[in-house]
């Protein structure tokens, strides 16, 4: 199984609009992080579609290790322990 690229070790704040569907990058290769730009083609990854229920600023995961995708759950804080 492929491993995702860790884009950065902090979340990406984004303004999301109610009713809109977004595609979160799961591979980490997209140049439009945290959203998919189809850079996953040729890998085992596919983007994660999600629809927002209210206008909000959300913190989306950029380390691709979250247990609550696409939202940051703080897992990136453990990276110091992994190095």
Beta strands, then each sheet from edge to edge (+ up, - down):
strand 1: 12-16
strand 2: 21-24
strand 3: 48-51
strand 4: 56-60
sheet 1: 1+ 4-
sheet 2: 2+ 3-
end
